């Protein structure tokens, strides 16, 4: 397995589990799906809503297992589907942000969907130009700036505070569960030119106020890059949970996104950007804007092919980041391992400068460093202003083992007593994690 495949495995929060084909005959294919991940974490400091200052050490793990398959039914059209369970847990002290206690354990249904692909049936749309699916499944728009599955996995620590059970069974950082509870998705078009997604998504995630939404995503795919336009409308929320989380405005919320990602025809260039406007469903908030612009360059003729990227992102005070998630690598869209997972800000009410560098010493190893500067946070008060540096590696240690260690240094401007979230002091927090991925 090459380094690029290792990266895909690490960021594949919306990808299917690794599949072992055990039957393929007469147009019918059956696969055993199985994927396991384990993480070990340590943080010298803790963050609100945690109840205690000081060091936290914890472990997270999950295994996803089940079946998937497809069957050709004519004109090369096919039906397909999957049925998978996830068993997950968190051990130790629980995470540094206090979203899990270390006592979470759960086995529950994850994927359960059926779909149909058109094959050669609609020539104008190309091969498999119409793909319709329903059921429990993940869904992503673009690089996950707004939607990257239903992957927020709170534990049980907040249950007494909220008076609502938000526990999804642990594995908060690993995001063990990513499927929306109910979906209906139509994918129209092929891998080039004009294509679109029409979708209806219903979340059963209490931490997301069980939001129901629908919308459309249109893309124009060219060799120089992909242009995208998306519309998302909130249809409903859990009326009991939404006010507790500040999500009442999601009912009727209208979000419009315009984006681009590609190289503009220049081989070593990387460009990416997205501009989002958001109108709340009630009068509790003003309209909000969130956007980013990113540029990068790969020095392909230099040893290890190093790359450097700079990104600026800006989120207004009332911007709702919806279902963003870990997509194309560290820093997207969890900006800073400490900031994005435990301390905040969480892709809202902040301006973020980011610089990332990465190199590949071999096909099985890549190393990188990330810098984040958070400014204009917490309504302009600066209470969550901070700097963070993360240093990491992605290593294919064996055909069925991928390891990714990371060390982070997070320095807040303010302690909790001064309006921040770090409990007890504003010292630099030394944070460490190692993620093991076992694809079968």
C-alpha positions as CSV (number, residue, x, y, z in Angstrom):
1,X,0.0,0.0,0.0
2,X,1.5,3.4,-1.0
3,X,1.6,6.5,1.0
4,X,-1.2,8.0,-1.0
5,X,-3.4,5.1,-0.1
6,X,-2.4,5.5,3.5
7,X,-3.6,9.1,3.4
8,X,-6.9,7.9,1.9
9,X,-7.4,5.4,4.7
10,X,-6.6,8.0,7.3
11,X,-9.0,10.6,5.9
12,X,-11.6,8.2,4.7
13,X,-14.3,9.2,7.2
14,X,-16.9,9.0,4.6
15,X,-15.4,6.1,2.6
16,X,-16.6,2.5,2.7
17,X,-14.8,0.0,4.9
18,X,-12.1,-2.1,3.4
19,X,-13.7,-4.9,1.4
20,X,-12.7,-8.5,0.9
21,X,-14.5,-10.1,-2.1
22,X,-15.6,-13.6,-1.4
23,X,-18.1,-14.2,-4.2
24,X,-18.1,-12.9,-7.8
25,X,-20.1,-14.8,-10.4
26,X,-22.8,-14.1,-13.1
27,X,-22.9,-10.4,-12.4
28,X,-23.2,-10.8,-8.6
29,X,-20.6,-9.7,-6.2
30,X,-20.5,-10.0,-2.4
31,X,-17.9,-8.4,-0.1
32,X,-16.9,-8.7,3.5
33,X,-16.4,-5.2,4.8
34,X,-14.1,-4.7,7.8
35,X,-12.1,-1.8,9.1
36,X,-10.6,-1.1,12.5
37,X,-9.1,2.0,14.1
38,X,-7.4,2.6,17.5
39,X,-6.2,5.9,18.9
40,X,-4.1,6.7,22.0
41,X,-4.2,10.3,23.2
42,X,-2.6,12.5,25.9
43,X,-3.1,16.2,26.7
44,X,-1.3,18.1,29.4
45,X,-4.2,20.5,29.7
46,X,-8.0,20.2,29.8
47,X,-10.8,22.4,28.4
48,X,-14.3,23.5,29.2
49,X,-16.8,21.7,29.3
50,X,-14.3,19.4,31.2
51,X,-14.8,19.6,34.9
52,X,-11.2,19.4,36.0
53,X,-7.8,21.0,35.1
54,X,-4.7,19.0,34.4
55,X,-3.6,16.1,32.2
56,X,-6.0,13.7,30.4
57,X,-5.0,10.4,28.8
58,X,-7.5,8.2,27.0
59,X,-7.9,5.6,24.2
60,X,-10.5,5.3,21.5
61,X,-11.3,2.4,19.1
62,X,-13.8,1.0,16.8
63,X,-14.3,-1.8,14.4
64,X,-16.7,-1.7,11.4
65,X,-17.9,-4.9,9.9
66,X,-20.6,-6.3,7.6
67,X,-21.4,-7.0,4.0
68,X,-21.8,-5.1,0.8
69,X,-22.6,-6.3,-2.7
70,X,-24.0,-5.6,-6.2
71,X,-25.9,-7.4,-8.9
72,X,-26.2,-6.6,-12.6
73,X,-29.8,-6.6,-13.8
74,X,-29.7,-5.5,-17.4
75,X,-28.1,-2.9,-19.8
76,X,-25.2,-3.1,-17.3
77,X,-27.4,-1.4,-14.7
78,X,-27.1,-2.7,-11.2
79,X,-28.5,-2.7,-7.7
80,X,-26.1,-2.4,-4.8
81,X,-26.2,-2.1,-1.0
82,X,-24.5,-2.6,2.3
83,X,-25.2,-3.6,5.9
84,X,-22.6,-2.8,8.5
85,X,-22.3,-2.6,12.2
86,X,-19.9,-0.5,14.3
87,X,-18.6,-1.5,17.8
88,X,-16.9,1.5,19.5
89,X,-15.6,2.7,22.8
90,X,-13.6,5.2,24.8
91,X,-11.4,4.3,27.7
92,X,-9.3,6.1,30.3
93,X,-10.0,9.7,31.4
94,X,-12.1,10.7,28.5
95,X,-11.0,13.4,26.0
96,X,-9.4,16.7,27.0
97,X,-12.6,18.6,26.0
98,X,-14.8,16.7,28.3
99,X,-17.1,15.4,25.5
100,X,-16.5,11.8,26.6
101,X,-15.9,10.2,30.0
102,X,-14.0,7.0,29.1
103,X,-17.0,4.8,29.9
104,X,-18.6,4.7,26.5
105,X,-19.3,1.4,24.7
106,X,-21.7,0.6,22.0
107,X,-22.5,-1.8,19.1
108,X,-25.1,-0.5,16.7
109,X,-26.2,-0.4,13.0
110,X,-24.1,1.9,10.9
111,X,-24.6,1.4,7.1
112,X,-27.9,0.0,5.8
113,X,-28.6,1.2,2.3
114,X,-29.8,0.1,-1.2
115,X,-29.1,1.7,-4.5
116,X,-29.4,1.5,-8.3
117,X,-26.9,2.6,-11.0
118,X,-28.1,3.1,-14.5
119,X,-25.2,1.4,-16.3
120,X,-25.7,1.9,-20.1
121,X,-29.4,2.5,-19.8
122,X,-29.2,6.3,-20.2
123,X,-26.5,7.1,-22.8
124,X,-26.9,10.8,-22.5
125,X,-25.7,10.7,-18.9
126,X,-22.8,8.3,-19.6
127,X,-21.9,5.1,-17.8
128,X,-23.7,4.9,-14.4
129,X,-24.9,8.5,-15.1
130,X,-27.8,8.1,-12.7
131,X,-27.2,6.6,-9.2
132,X,-30.1,6.6,-6.7
133,X,-29.7,5.3,-3.2
134,X,-31.7,5.3,0.1
135,X,-31.1,4.3,3.7
136,X,-28.4,4.8,6.3
137,X,-25.2,6.1,4.6
138,X,-22.7,8.9,4.7
139,X,-22.8,11.8,2.3
140,X,-20.1,14.5,1.5
141,X,-20.2,17.8,-0.4
142,X,-16.9,19.0,-1.9
143,X,-14.0,18.6,0.6
144,X,-16.3,18.5,3.7
145,X,-16.4,22.3,4.5
146,X,-20.1,22.0,5.2
147,X,-21.1,18.3,5.0
148,X,-18.8,15.3,5.5
149,X,-21.1,12.6,7.0
150,X,-22.8,12.7,10.3
151,X,-19.5,12.3,12.2
152,X,-19.9,14.2,15.5
153,X,-19.5,11.5,18.1
154,X,-20.1,12.9,21.6
155,X,-19.8,10.6,24.6
156,X,-21.9,10.6,27.8
157,X,-20.2,13.4,29.7
158,X,-22.7,16.1,28.6
159,X,-25.8,14.0,29.4
160,X,-26.2,15.3,33.0
161,X,-25.6,18.9,31.8
162,X,-28.0,18.9,28.9
163,X,-30.5,16.5,30.4
164,X,-30.5,14.7,27.1
165,X,-28.7,11.5,26.0
166,X,-26.2,12.7,23.3
167,X,-23.9,9.6,23.7
168,X,-23.1,7.8,20.4
169,X,-20.9,5.2,21.9
170,X,-17.4,6.9,22.2
171,X,-14.6,7.2,19.8
172,X,-15.0,11.0,19.7
173,X,-11.8,11.9,17.7
174,X,-12.0,8.8,15.5
175,X,-15.6,9.7,14.5
176,X,-16.7,6.0,14.6
177,X,-20.2,6.7,13.3
178,X,-20.6,8.8,10.1
179,X,-23.9,7.6,8.5
180,X,-27.0,9.8,8.4
181,X,-30.0,7.9,9.9
182,X,-32.1,8.2,6.7
183,X,-31.2,9.5,3.3
184,X,-32.4,9.7,-0.3
185,X,-29.7,10.6,-2.7
186,X,-29.7,11.0,-6.5
187,X,-26.3,11.4,-8.2
188,X,-26.6,12.6,-11.8
189,X,-23.8,12.6,-14.4
190,X,-20.4,11.1,-14.6
191,X,-16.9,12.0,-13.4
192,X,-16.4,14.8,-16.0
193,X,-18.4,17.8,-17.1
194,X,-21.7,18.8,-15.5
195,X,-22.9,16.6,-12.7
196,X,-25.3,17.0,-9.7
197,X,-26.5,15.5,-6.4
198,X,-30.0,15.9,-5.1
199,X,-30.2,14.8,-1.5
200,X,-32.4,14.5,1.6
201,X,-30.6,13.8,4.9
202,X,-32.1,13.1,8.3
203,X,-29.8,12.9,11.3
204,X,-30.5,10.9,14.4
205,X,-27.6,12.6,16.2
206,X,-28.7,14.4,19.3
207,X,-25.5,16.5,19.3
208,X,-26.6,17.9,15.9
209,X,-30.2,18.4,17.2
210,X,-31.3,15.6,14.9
211,X,-31.4,18.0,11.9
212,X,-33.3,17.2,8.8
213,X,-32.2,18.9,5.6
214,X,-32.4,18.7,1.8
215,X,-30.7,20.4,-1.1
216,X,-28.8,20.2,-4.3
217,X,-25.1,20.2,-5.2
218,X,-24.1,21.0,-8.8
219,X,-20.5,20.6,-10.1
220,X,-18.7,21.3,-13.3
221,X,-15.6,19.0,-13.5
222,X,-12.8,19.9,-15.8
223,X,-9.1,19.0,-16.0
224,X,-8.3,22.4,-14.6
225,X,-10.5,22.0,-11.5
226,X,-14.0,21.5,-10.2
227,X,-16.5,24.3,-9.8
228,X,-19.3,23.7,-7.3
229,X,-22.6,25.3,-6.3
230,X,-24.7,23.9,-3.4
231,X,-27.9,24.8,-1.7
232,X,-28.9,23.3,1.7
233,X,-32.2,24.0,3.5
234,X,-32.9,22.9,7.1
235,X,-36.3,21.2,7.3
236,X,-36.6,20.3,11.0
237,X,-34.8,19.9,14.3
238,X,-35.5,18.2,17.6
239,X,-37.5,20.9,19.5
240,X,-36.2,19.7,22.8
241,X,-32.5,19.5,22.1
242,X,-32.1,22.4,19.6
243,X,-32.6,25.3,22.1
244,X,-30.0,23.6,24.5
245,X,-27.4,23.6,21.7
246,X,-28.3,26.9,20.1
247,X,-29.5,25.2,16.9
248,X,-33.2,26.4,16.8
249,X,-32.3,28.5,13.8
250,X,-31.5,25.3,11.8
251,X,-35.2,24.8,11.1
252,X,-35.7,26.7,7.9
253,X,-32.0,27.7,7.6
254,X,-30.8,28.4,4.1
255,X,-27.2,27.9,3.1
256,X,-25.7,28.6,-0.3
257,X,-22.1,27.6,-1.2
258,X,-19.9,28.5,-4.1
259,X,-16.5,26.7,-4.4
260,X,-13.6,25.7,-6.6
261,X,-10.8,23.2,-6.3
262,X,-8.1,22.4,-8.8
263,X,-4.8,23.4,-10.3
264,X,-5.9,25.9,-13.0
265,X,-3.9,23.8,-15.5
266,X,-0.6,24.3,-13.7
267,X,0.8,20.9,-12.7
268,X,2.3,21.7,-9.2
269,X,-0.3,24.3,-8.2
270,X,-3.1,23.7,-5.8
271,X,-6.0,26.1,-5.4
272,X,-9.1,25.7,-3.3
273,X,-11.8,28.1,-2.0
274,X,-15.4,28.2,-0.8
275,X,-17.7,31.1,-0.1
276,X,-20.9,30.4,2.0
277,X,-23.8,32.6,2.9
278,X,-26.3,31.5,5.5
279,X,-29.7,32.7,6.4
280,X,-31.1,31.4,9.8
281,X,-34.6,29.9,10.0
282,X,-35.7,32.3,12.7
283,X,-34.9,35.8,13.9
284,X,-32.5,34.8,16.7
285,X,-29.4,35.4,14.5
286,X,-28.4,37.7,11.7
287,X,-27.3,36.3,8.4
288,X,-23.7,34.9,8.4
289,X,-20.9,34.3,6.0
290,X,-18.1,31.7,6.1
291,X,-15.3,31.4,3.5
292,X,-11.8,30.3,2.8
293,X,-9.1,30.7,0.2
294,X,-6.1,28.4,-0.1
295,X,-3.1,28.1,-2.4
296,X,-0.3,25.5,-2.4
297,X,2.7,24.4,-4.4
298,X,4.4,21.1,-4.7
299,X,8.2,21.1,-5.5
300,X,8.0,17.9,-7.5
301,X,11.6,18.1,-8.8
302,X,13.0,18.4,-5.2
303,X,13.9,15.4,-3.1
304,X,10.9,14.1,-1.1
305,X,8.6,16.4,-3.3
306,X,7.8,18.8,-0.5
307,X,4.7,21.0,-0.7
308,X,3.6,24.1,1.1
309,X,0.1,25.5,1.5
310,X,-1.3,28.7,2.9
311,X,-5.0,29.2,3.8
312,X,-7.1,32.0,5.2
313,X,-10.5,31.2,6.5
314,X,-13.1,33.5,8.1
315,X,-16.3,32.7,9.9
316,X,-18.7,35.3,11.1
317,X,-20.1,35.1,14.7
318,X,-23.3,33.3,13.9
319,X,-22.0,31.0,11.2
320,X,-23.2,27.4,11.6
321,X,-20.5,25.0,10.2
322,X,-23.1,22.2,10.0
323,X,-21.7,18.7,9.5
324,X,-18.1,19.6,8.5
325,X,-15.5,16.9,9.0
326,X,-12.0,15.4,8.5
327,X,-11.7,15.1,4.7
328,X,-8.5,15.7,2.7
329,X,-6.0,15.5,5.5
330,X,-5.0,17.0,8.8
331,X,-6.4,20.6,9.1
332,X,-9.4,20.0,6.9
333,X,-11.7,20.7,8.3
334,X,-10.6,20.3,11.9
335,X,-8.3,23.3,12.1
336,X,-5.7,22.4,14.8
337,X,-5.9,19.1,16.7
338,X,-6.4,20.8,20.1
339,X,-8.3,23.8,18.9
340,X,-10.8,22.0,16.6
341,X,-11.4,19.0,18.9
342,X,-11.3,20.4,22.4
343,X,-10.5,24.1,22.9
344,X,-12.4,25.9,20.1
345,X,-13.1,27.8,18.0
346,X,-15.0,25.2,16.0
347,X,-15.2,26.8,12.5
348,X,-17.3,29.6,13.7
349,X,-16.7,33.2,15.0
350,X,-13.0,33.3,14.1
351,X,-10.4,34.2,11.5
352,X,-7.8,31.5,10.9
353,X,-4.4,31.8,9.2
354,X,-2.9,28.4,8.4
355,X,0.4,27.2,6.9
356,X,1.0,23.6,6.1
357,X,4.1,21.8,4.8
358,X,4.4,18.2,3.8
359,X,7.0,15.8,2.3
360,X,7.2,12.2,1.3
361,X,10.6,10.5,2.2
362,X,9.3,7.3,0.7
363,X,6.2,5.8,-0.9
364,X,5.2,4.5,2.5
365,X,6.0,7.5,4.7
366,X,5.0,11.2,4.7
367,X,5.7,13.8,7.3
368,X,4.2,17.2,7.8
369,X,3.8,20.3,10.0
370,X,0.8,22.6,10.5
371,X,0.6,26.1,11.9
372,X,-2.7,27.8,12.9
373,X,-3.2,31.3,14.2
374,X,-6.7,32.0,15.5
375,X,-7.8,35.6,15.7
376,X,-10.9,37.8,16.1
377,X,-12.6,35.0,18.1
378,X,-15.6,35.0,20.5
379,X,-17.5,38.0,19.1
380,X,-14.3,39.9,18.5
381,X,-13.3,39.7,22.2
382,X,-10.3,37.5,21.4
383,X,-11.1,35.2,24.3
384,X,-10.3,32.1,22.1
385,X,-7.3,33.6,20.3
386,X,-4.5,31.1,20.1
387,X,-1.6,29.6,18.1
388,X,-1.1,25.9,17.4
389,X,1.6,23.9,15.8
390,X,1.1,20.2,14.9
391,X,3.8,17.8,13.6
392,X,2.8,14.5,12.2
393,X,3.6,11.5,10.1
394,X,1.7,8.9,8.1
395,X,3.4,5.6,7.8
396,X,2.4,2.3,6.1
397,X,4.1,0.1,8.6
398,X,2.8,-3.2,7.1
399,X,0.2,-4.2,4.5
400,X,-2.5,-4.2,7.1
401,X,-1.2,-1.5,9.5
402,X,-1.0,2.3,9.0
403,X,0.3,4.4,11.9
404,X,0.0,8.2,12.2
405,X,1.7,9.8,15.2
406,X,1.2,13.5,16.0
407,X,2.5,16.0,18.5
408,X,0.8,19.4,19.0
409,X,1.7,22.6,20.8
410,X,-1.3,24.8,21.6
411,X,-0.8,28.2,23.2
412,X,-4.0,30.2,24.1
413,X,-4.0,33.9,24.8
414,X,-6.4,33.4,27.7
415,X,-7.1,30.8,30.4
416,X,-10.6,29.9,31.4
417,X,-10.5,32.4,34.2
418,X,-9.7,35.1,31.6
419,X,-12.5,34.1,29.2
420,X,-10.8,31.2,27.3
421,X,-11.4,27.5,27.6
422,X,-8.1,26.1,29.0
423,X,-8.7,25.3,32.6
424,X,-6.2,26.6,35.2
425,X,-3.7,28.5,33.1
426,X,-2.7,29.8,29.6
427,X,0.5,27.8,29.3
428,X,1.4,25.9,26.1
429,X,-0.3,22.6,26.1
430,X,1.8,19.6,24.8
431,X,-0.6,17.2,23.1
432,X,0.1,13.8,21.6
433,X,-1.8,11.1,19.7
434,X,-1.1,8.1,17.7
435,X,-3.7,6.6,15.3
436,X,-3.5,3.0,14.1
437,X,-5.6,2.0,11.1
438,X,-6.1,-1.7,10.3
439,X,-7.5,-2.1,6.8
440,X,-8.3,-5.7,5.8
